[in-house]
Each structure stands twice: as structure tokens, then as C-alpha cells.
Amino acid sequence: MHRLLLFFISSILLTGCAGTKRLPPGEVFVEKVQVRLMNPEMVNKKSKVKDALSSKAAPKLNSKFLGLFRTKLWLYTHVKEPKKEKGLRHWLKYKRGEAPSYFYADECERAALTMEKYLEDNGYFRARVKMDTVMRKKNAQVIYSVTVNGQYFVRNILLPAGDDEVSRIIKDNKRKLLIRTGDAYSMDMLKAQRETFATLVRSEGYYDFNREYIYYYVDSTIGNRKLDIYFRLKEPSDSTQHIKYFISHVTIYPTYSIDDTVTRARYDTLSGEGYTIIQPEVFLKQRALLTNIRLRQGETFSQRNHANTVNRFLDMGIFKYVNIRYEKKGDSLDVIMQLTPANTQDITGEVNLNTATGNFLGVGASVGYMHHNLFKGGEMLNISASANLELQINSGSTLINTMEVTARAELGFPRFMLLFKKNYKFDLPYVPRTNLGITETYQRRIEYYTINSIITDFGYDWRKNEKVRHIFTPFSVNNIRMFSITSDFEDILAENPVLKSSFEDVLIVGNAYSLVYTGSQKGTDRSYGYLRPNIENAGNFLYFVNSKTKPDEEKPYTIYSRPYASYIKVDGDARYFLKLTRKQSLAARIIAGIAVPMGNSEVIPYMKQFFIGGSTSVRAWRLRALGPGSYSNPYAAQLDYFPDQTGDIKLEMNLEYRFTIVKFFKGALFADAGNIWLLNEDPQRPGGEFEASRFYKEIAIGSGVGVRLDFDFLVIRTDVSMPLRKPSLPEGDRWTFDKLYFSNKDWRRENVIWNIAIGYPF
């Protein structure tokens, strides 16, 4: 222990002086950079402003491993200069090492000016940033002292006052204002506002119009740190009026290639009213092409229609590039569309592996095939299959505990069909799809049962914009059948009527709706949120009809002698991804749901109930091994008892700190919490029912670490976790901090859970 402590102290001392020990003559090492707000009471959102100013400070300090050791700097200063620009020494010094942060007065002065500009651009007019240094031998501290006069806020926004059409367009779109009365002054928002106004004007036919024709000036002499913003229009340099353009003719090249040397004479040409399609052979049918073109003969040019046309063709998934250019003819525009095809077929594959208590080993694999242009009309065929095995290692019984195979075939058409009138116009920026699908799931629990589920569904999938997506399934039929039941499982069902009811043959006829909101896209430098609420309604309309037409018939009502389920299921998934630095982020998720059986059902069908645990959930428990509530299954680790746990209510929370170790090699620290509960008391599972007075005491908590190989196109993930709070233990004894026995093999086997999977957990 003493040696370990001595090692850490020595490492801190060595890496601490790594920057100064071998300094070139005349150089000064910067060990600290500080931003000081001299009058913080005059600054709004102090932490945000200080963080922004700190990011512009110079120089950038040398990084520290664990916040303590300048290991990269130590490598740079202690590895000798390599003789060649390759090899181990060059890699250590210049790839893994980091050059010292030296003090240069002119660089720091420029940083101070950059800070002043940031403050000026955000309403802190006449702010001053003074750079000072504190020298100690060959070390320096750089201090930026910031003095402000308070932030200015917008009092009035005055739009162009002219009676011309361009001014009218801007005035009629006040709701498109990005900056409003009462907001803090922001140069970036004003620049964005100019671009927004220009897009609005271009969408009304003014093809040549751009943001340079819009200027603004600010009156900050009002007093009390208020200002007025005036937007004004500039006329073209030739003193003519802005011209409104109309679409004349559209020429489409669906198979355009810059390397194509085939003469136009050898192409097939199809002409119609206002358009010409030129392609050597039919790659995309005429209907599919014209449906997605929002630039039509005789209509005014619209930047919005231009963008929607590009989005729709790219959204089809069959074009790599979409280029639209225009040729002027007076006040008319000829449109030339050059569409470059992409690969229309994809094959994907995935594997995952996880371990859990009781010597369980989970192995899974999936494969998928997708064709994006099956009938040359943008139809999408998606065929996928997956198989999962749960193995029981070192058991006296069978090796395979559970086997599940799922196959799905889905055909999507790039338009609304059936429930909507043929001529109904959906002017959406992305391609809507009508999907027809069939899914079959075969699950066999070797010691218990074999169950089969076949789902046939019909639905719509469309996006209102890049952030909002709707998934509506007006009709689906799920036929669940028990193929076989072992005698042991029959005994279990005989003892538990509630469980028996959930395993009966049943039809699920219903509909569902999901709204998907994504604040931004992964891979950007911005923080963003994700929200997906879902609602599923099954059998309630049928039950209403049957209860009115057959009030005296014995329940449950049936369809072709098969009882049908009736319930309402509501759940939601909310996530937030917070970007801390370029290499660090926080990811948080909350899942909540409830399923309520209705008139024709007393319980929710087993395959529709909630479960928790596994590689993408509470990772310290295996799939379906947690809950419900505080129920303690005395036989959970034995194969002679049915261990799977499901419930009617679910609550799950996840928090993960993600960081980059080296390029694509990344790490994570995570904590998972949650549980499931029953709506009603079950004598066979005491403590499993939900009660508002105690549910929060039954939250399970697990924590762990993980590593990821993130290649952008593929993420290979390994997580190891353990339970920190077990709700199945007696109240007051559920925290396990005093029960961690890492040196005990049996404890590790029962509590340390490994998960190997493809992709992030969320």
C-alpha cells in the first residue's frame, strides 16, 4: 500500500514538472489559464458566459489523465527526437505525446480581442478583456480579467416599411422571427434571421434574392440597456426591381453520372406537359419521379419546394446525389435535375453476447436484406431474421435453456395508400410510406413451453420535418398460440391462475400510434433530446360492438372461436444527450409505461407485458430476471422453476458518461435503475403490486463500466456491471455496498454481469 502511494506521488511530481524540466531557452510553460469576471453581478448566465470565454482563451493547456497526470506531455518531453518520420519513437512523441503549452504574448492578446468580440456579439457592448500574467521562474499563469457594462436587450423589432411585395412577404411572416422582444441581443441570431427572411422571399418566386439584400441597424441609445433593431431592404445593384421567376420546363436525368459517356441520342426520352425524362433504361418509373418533384411548370419558383424535392429524392434511399440547377430565360427558369443512383440493395448483420447470474449465457445474431427499389417505383422490401439462444453452462440439465427465432418481411410503398383518397395532397418534405408487414416469432423454453406469434400489420410512416416523425398502424392482427406445454409448466400454471391467463391462446386486433421527436442528430457538436411516446389500443372497439350486440353471451367474446385481448398500453422513451466537450458527453434516458387490461381481458397477454434487464436496460440483471416490485423469487437460479418476470407497469432510468480514450477506442461509466410492477395483487408474487407509498423503495440500481470500439459504421460494446441495490432483499438491507466481495468467486459469478453487444445501449 505504501509503495502504491509512493508511486502515485512520484507520478504527480514527475508529470507536474514535465513541462519545465526540458524547456528550450527563452520559453515559458503555461500551467494555468484563468478567466475572471470582475463585475459578475452585471453578467447574465455567468457559467455559460465564462465557459464560452474560457473556450476562446489561449494557450490551450496540456491535457491531464484523470485530471492529475500530464502523461502526453511527459511522453513528448522524454522521448528523444526520432531520426525518421515513422516508427515507434515518432509515434510515441508526435502521435501519443503532446507539445508543451508555451506563453506567447501576441497569441494571448489576440485571444483577449476574440473574447471582446464574443461579448460585443452577445449584447455586452464596450466590454473590456485585459490579459495579465503571473510569472514564476519558467512557469506562467495567464489571467483574463473581464469587465462588462451589462447586457443589452431587444425592445422593438421594426420590419421593412415599404409597400412592395418583398417587404410584404417579410411582414406577413412575423411568426418566423428568431429573435423577439425581450431577448438578449445576439449577432448570430441576427445573421440567422437574415437567412430566414431570404429563404421566405425565395420561396415566393424571387430566385435571385439572398441575404445580402437584407441589412439591419441597431439603435442602442434608448437607455436602460434597451435597443431597437431595424431591418431594411436593399435594391439590386442595377437599380431594377427584384424579379419573380416561374418554372418553365423540368428535365430529369434519373441515372445521371459525371463519367457517363453515352450520347443523349441513345437514351430513352419520355416527355409530357412541362417535363422530360431522359434515362438509358427505366430506373425509376414516371409516377414515382413526378410525385416527388415539387417544382412544376407554371408555378412560381420556391426555395421551399426546391429543398423538399431534394429531401424527398434523398429520402427514397436510391439516390446518392441530387443536384438541381436552373437556367434563366427572361422571368422563367428551366429546371435540370441530375439524380445519381446509389446501391439499391443492402445486407446487414449483427451479433451479441451477454452473461448473467446462474451461469446463463445469451447469444444472439441477426441478418437483414433490404431492396430500396423493388418494382422501380421506390418500393422498399425489408426482410430480416434473428435468432437468440440462452444457454445454461455447467448445469446438470439441458444446455439450451431458451431459443427464440424471429423473421419479418415488410413491403413499403412511397406514398399514402388505401385509407386516403387518391387525389389527397400531402405536401410533405419527406417521402411518406405505406407499409405492409408480417412477423413470425417462435420461442421455445426447453423446460416449459413453445409459443408462436404471427403479426400482420398495415400502417403509415411519415415525417412532418427533420425532427418529427409519425408512425400510425390503423390495423394489426397478432395471433398468439401455445404449441406445447411441459408437465412441469402445467403444474406452475395450475398454481398461478394469473400467469395461466396470460399464456392462453389469444388474438390481438388493434391499432397503434407513435410520435418520434429528435432534437438533432448524433455526430453533431450540439446537445439534443429524443422523445418517443407510444399508445396501443387492442380489442376495445370489438368489445364495445360485442357488448351491444351480444350482451348475454358469456365472456370472453371470441373471433372464430378464438378469444381476443382488449387492453390499452401507453409507454414513452425520453433521452437527452449532453455534449460536455469534444471527447466527453452524458447520455440520459427515462422509460415509463403502463398496460391496463380492459373489458374482454383480465390480464395482459404475456408477449405484451413489460420486462426489464439485459444488455440495453438495467445491465446488472439478465433479461426478465428483475421484479416485479420487491418480489423475491426463491427459485430464480434453478431450472426447475419458471424464472421470467413481467409486469403491467415499468419505470427505467439510465445515465451514462461517455468519453474517448484513443480515437475509436472509447469508454463509459454508467448507472441503471428501474423495476416493473403489477397492477393487481398476485398471491404467487407477494410484493409485486404497485403502491404509490412504496414503489420508490423498490427501485433496483446497478452500475458498471464499459468499453466501445466505435468505427462510426459499427460499434462493438462490452459492459460489465453489478447490482448496488436489490429490491428483492428486505427493506433496510437492499443496498449492497457492504456486501461486495470481489475476491469471492461465487459472489462474482452471481453478481458480475458481462454484456457484449453491437451498438450503444441507447
TAVENKA-V776851 format. One record per residue. RES is the residue in one letter. PHI is phi in whole degrees, -180 to 180 (none if undefined). OMEGA is omega as a letter, one per 40 degrees, with the letter a starting at -180 (NA if undefined). Layout:
res = [RES,RES]
phi = [PHI,PHI]
omega = [OMEGA,OMEGA]
This chain:
res = [M,H,R,L,L,L,F,F,I,S,S,I,L,L,T,G,C,A,G,T,K,R,L,P,P,G,E,V,F,V,E,K,V,Q,V,R,L,M,N,P,E,M,V,N,K,K,S,K,V,K,D,A,L,S,S,K,A,A,P,K,L,N,S,K,F,L,G,L,F,R,T,K,L,W,L,Y,T,H,V,K,E,P,K,K,E,K,G,L,R,H,W,L,K,Y,K,R,G,E,A,P,S,Y,F,Y,A,D,E,C,E,R,A,A,L,T,M,E,K,Y,L,E,D,N,G,Y,F,R,A,R,V,K,M,D,T,V,M,R,K,K,N,A,Q,V,I,Y,S,V,T,V,N,G,Q,Y,F,V,R,N,I,L,L,P,A,G,D,D,E,V,S,R,I,I,K,D,N,K,R,K,L,L,I,R,T,G,D,A,Y,S,M,D,M,L,K,A,Q,R,E,T,F,A,T,L,V,R,S,E,G,Y,Y,D,F,N,R,E,Y,I,Y,Y,Y,V,D,S,T,I,G,N,R,K,L,D,I,Y,F,R,L,K,E,P,S,D,S,T,Q,H,I,K,Y,F,I,S,H,V,T,I,Y,P,T,Y,S,I,D,D,T,V,T,R,A,R,Y,D,T,L,S,G,E,G,Y,T,I,I,Q,P,E,V,F,L,K,Q,R,A,L,L,T,N,I,R,L,R,Q,G,E,T,F,S,Q,R,N,H,A,N,T,V,N,R,F,L,D,M,G,I,F,K,Y,V,N,I,R,Y,E,K,K,G,D,S,L,D,V,I,M,Q,L,T,P,A,N,T,Q,D,I,T,G,E,V,N,L,N,T,A,T,G,N,F,L,G,V,G,A,S,V,G,Y,M,H,H,N,L,F,K,G,G,E,M,L,N,I,S,A,S,A,N,L,E,L,Q,I,N,S,G,S,T,L,I,N,T,M,E,V,T,A,R,A,E,L,G,F,P,R,F,M,L,L,F,K,K,N,Y,K,F,D,L,P,Y,V,P,R,T,N,L,G,I,T,E,T,Y,Q,R,R,I,E,Y,Y,T,I,N,S,I,I,T,D,F,G,Y,D,W,R,K,N,E,K,V,R,H,I,F,T,P,F,S,V,N,N,I,R,M,F,S,I,T,S,D,F,E,D,I,L,A,E,N,P,V,L,K,S,S,F,E,D,V,L,I,V,G,N,A,Y,S,L,V,Y,T,G,S,Q,K,G,T,D,R,S,Y,G,Y,L,R,P,N,I,E,N,A,G,N,F,L,Y,F,V,N,S,K,T,K,P,D,E,E,K,P,Y,T,I,Y,S,R,P,Y,A,S,Y,I,K,V,D,G,D,A,R,Y,F,L,K,L,T,R,K,Q,S,L,A,A,R,I,I,A,G,I,A,V,P,M,G,N,S,E,V,I,P,Y,M,K,Q,F,F,I,G,G,S,T,S,V,R,A,W,R,L,R,A,L,G,P,G,S,Y,S,N,P,Y,A,A,Q,L,D,Y,F,P,D,Q,T,G,D,I,K,L,E,M,N,L,E,Y,R,F,T,I,V,K,F,F,K,G,A,L,F,A,D,A,G,N,I,W,L,L,N,E,D,P,Q,R,P,G,G,E,F,E,A,S,R,F,Y,K,E,I,A,I,G,S,G,V,G,V,R,L,D,F,D,F,L,V,I,R,T,D,V,S,M,P,L,R,K,P,S,L,P,E,G,D,R,W,T,F,D,K,L,Y,F,S,N,K,D,W,R,R,E,N,V,I,W,N,I,A,I,G,Y,P,F]
phi = [none,-65,-66,-64,-63,-64,-63,-65,-64,-64,-63,-64,-66,-68,-72,-68,-101,-63,-78,-107,-65,-124,-71,-65,-57,86,-90,-124,-86,-93,-100,-156,-126,-133,-111,-114,-88,-74,-132,-60,-66,-96,-111,-90,51,-55,-64,-65,-65,-65,-63,-64,-67,-63,-68,-99,-70,-135,-83,-79,-71,-66,-71,-125,-78,60,73,-124,-109,-87,-67,-67,-65,-61,-62,-62,-81,-104,-86,-64,-61,-72,-82,-125,-88,-164,98,-63,-64,-66,-65,-64,-76,-105,-97,-95,-85,-144,-64,-63,-86,-97,-90,-130,-60,-66,-64,-69,-65,-64,-63,-63,-66,-63,-64,-61,-65,-59,-64,-61,-69,-117,92,-95,-69,59,-73,-130,-123,-109,-101,-129,-132,-118,-98,-143,57,-98,-107,-140,-114,-104,-121,-106,-98,-108,-122,-122,-112,96,-99,-92,-123,-79,-95,-136,-122,-111,-88,-52,-97,-69,-102,-75,-68,-63,-62,-63,-59,-67,-67,-77,-120,-60,-66,-88,-65,-87,-117,-125,-56,97,-76,-71,-61,-146,-63,-62,-67,-68,-63,-65,-66,-59,-67,-64,-61,-63,-65,-62,-68,-64,-75,-107,108,-90,-59,-82,-74,-144,-65,-67,-84,-117,-130,-144,-137,-121,-104,-108,-94,-67,102,59,53,-114,-149,-112,-114,-111,-99,-136,-106,-114,-80,-56,-65,-89,68,-86,-78,-64,-99,-93,-106,-122,-76,-99,-146,-118,-113,-117,-114,-71,-124,-66,-145,-66,-94,-72,-107,-70,-72,-60,-63,-90,-89,-80,-120,-123,-117,-146,-73,89,-148,-139,-111,-124,-157,-66,-152,-71,-97,-136,-64,-56,-61,-66,-67,-70,-61,-96,-89,-101,-108,-121,-56,89,-86,-69,-62,-140,-61,-64,-67,-60,-64,-65,-64,-62,-60,-67,-69,-68,-68,-67,81,-115,-121,-82,-133,-130,-120,-122,-125,-129,-120,-80,-140,68,-100,-113,-128,-88,-102,-116,-106,-114,-108,-101,-65,-109,-64,-94,-128,-133,-127,-125,-148,-155,-133,-150,-148,-150,-121,-157,-64,73,63,-81,-130,-102,-130,-142,-151,-144,-143,-141,-129,-135,-119,-89,-149,-62,-110,63,-128,81,-71,-114,-105,-129,-120,-139,-147,-140,-138,-133,-124,-116,-105,-111,-82,57,-109,-85,-106,-67,-71,-86,-92,-138,-133,-135,-126,-128,-132,-141,-125,-137,-118,-114,-106,-81,-173,-79,-135,71,-81,-114,-61,-60,-95,-70,-99,-108,-88,-101,-76,-129,-74,-78,-132,-106,-115,-118,-144,-140,-130,-124,-122,-118,-123,-127,-96,-54,-88,-131,-155,-130,-126,-129,-131,-122,-116,-116,-139,-139,-163,-124,-141,-148,-118,-73,-156,-69,-105,-116,-128,-116,-129,-122,-113,-72,-152,-150,-129,-121,-102,-108,-131,-89,-75,-158,-137,-77,-64,-63,-72,-60,-65,-64,-66,-64,-83,-133,-59,-65,-64,-62,-63,-75,-108,-83,-59,-157,-104,-120,-115,-170,-147,-153,-144,-134,-114,-118,-117,-124,-66,-158,-118,-63,99,-89,-92,-102,-75,-156,-117,-142,-142,-140,-85,-133,-138,-128,-120,-131,73,-73,-68,-61,-66,-60,-65,-64,-67,-86,-93,-133,-64,-96,-74,-68,-86,-78,-69,-130,-124,52,68,-111,-63,-117,-86,-135,-165,-127,-126,-127,-150,-150,-129,-120,-135,-142,-115,-102,-84,-85,-140,-62,-117,-136,-154,-116,-122,-127,-145,-130,-121,-141,-163,-147,-125,-118,-69,-114,-50,-92,-135,-101,-138,-80,-54,-52,-75,-108,-79,-83,-142,-149,101,107,-71,-118,-131,-82,-73,-84,-128,-76,-57,66,-98,-109,85,-78,54,-98,-59,-112,-84,-70,-117,-59,-91,-105,-82,-92,-141,-78,-93,-67,-119,-133,-156,-100,-131,-138,-140,-142,-136,-135,-137,-137,-96,-113,-147,-91,-91,-146,49,-81,-91,-127,-126,-154,-118,-141,-137,-121,-146,156,-174,-124,-142,-99,-72,-121,-67,-122,-58,-79,-133,-61,86,-86,-78,-82,-136,-60,-78,-138,-59,-67,-80,-108,-77,-83,-132,-135,-146,-176,-129,-151,-127,-135,-101,-104,-100,70,-80,-151,-123,-106,-121,-128,-123,-127,-144,-150,-75,-108,-144,-111,-69,-76,-81,-59,-59,93,-128,-88,-71,-112,-61,-92,-125,-93,-123,-63,-80,-91,-64,-64,-63,-63,-65,-88,-123,-91,-111,-105,-132,-119,-151,-102,89,-75,-66,-165]
omega = [i,i,i,i,i,i,a,i,i,a,i,a,a,a,i,a,a,a,a,a,a,i,i,i,i,a,i,a,i,a,a,i,a,i,a,i,a,i,a,i,i,a,i,a,a,a,i,i,a,i,i,i,i,i,a,a,i,e,i,a,i,a,i,i,a,a,a,a,i,a,a,i,i,i,a,a,a,i,a,a,a,i,a,i,i,a,a,a,i,a,a,a,a,i,i,a,a,a,a,i,a,i,i,a,a,i,a,i,i,i,i,i,i,i,i,i,i,i,i,a,a,i,i,a,i,i,a,i,a,i,i,i,i,a,i,a,a,i,i,i,i,a,i,a,a,i,a,i,a,a,i,a,a,i,a,i,a,a,a,a,a,i,i,a,a,i,a,a,a,a,a,a,i,i,i,i,i,i,a,i,a,i,i,i,a,i,a,i,i,i,i,i,i,i,i,i,a,i,i,a,i,i,i,i,a,a,a,a,i,a,i,i,i,i,i,i,a,i,a,a,a,a,i,i,i,i,i,i,i,i,a,a,i,i,i,a,i,i,i,i,i,a,i,a,i,i,a,a,a,i,a,i,a,a,a,i,a,a,a,a,i,a,a,a,a,i,i,a,i,a,i,a,i,a,i,i,a,i,a,i,a,i,i,a,a,a,a,i,a,i,a,i,a,i,a,a,i,i,i,i,i,i,i,i,i,a,i,i,i,a,a,i,i,a,i,i,a,i,i,a,i,a,i,i,a,i,a,i,a,i,i,i,i,a,i,a,i,a,a,a,i,i,a,a,i,i,a,i,a,i,i,a,i,i,i,a,i,i,i,i,i,a,a,i,i,i,a,i,a,i,a,a,a,a,i,i,a,i,a,i,a,i,a,i,i,i,i,i,i,a,i,a,i,i,i,a,a,a,a,i,a,i,i,i,i,i,i,i,a,i,a,i,a,i,i,a,i,a,a,i,a,a,i,a,i,a,a,a,i,a,i,a,i,a,i,a,i,a,i,i,i,a,i,i,a,a,a,a,i,a,a,i,i,a,i,a,i,a,a,a,a,i,i,i,a,a,a,i,i,i,a,i,a,a,i,i,a,i,a,a,i,i,a,i,i,i,i,a,i,i,i,a,i,i,a,a,a,i,i,a,a,a,i,i,a,i,i,a,a,a,a,i,i,i,a,i,i,a,i,a,i,a,i,i,a,i,a,a,i,a,i,i,a,i,a,i,a,i,a,i,i,a,i,i,a,a,i,a,a,a,a,a,a,i,e,i,a,i,a,i,i,i,i,a,i,a,i,a,i,i,a,a,i,a,i,a,a,i,i,i,a,a,a,i,i,i,a,a,i,i,i,a,i,i,a,i,a,a,a,a,i,i,i,i,a,a,i,a,i,i,a,a,i,a,i,a,i,a,i,i,i,a,i,a,a,i,e,i,a,a,i,a,a,a,a,a,a,a,a,i,a,a,a,a,i,a,a,a,a,i,a,i,a,i,a,i,a,a,i,i,i,i,a,i,a,a,a,i,a,i,i,i,i,i,i,a,i,i,a,a,i,a,a,i,a,a,a,a,a,i,a,a,a,a,a,i,a,i,i,a,i,a,i,i,i,i,a,i,a,i,a,a,a,i,i,a,i,i,i,a,i,i,i,i,a,a,i,i,i,i,a,a,a,i,a,a,i,a,a,a,a,a,a,a,a,i,i,a,a,a,a,a,i,i,i,a,i,i,i,a,i,NA]
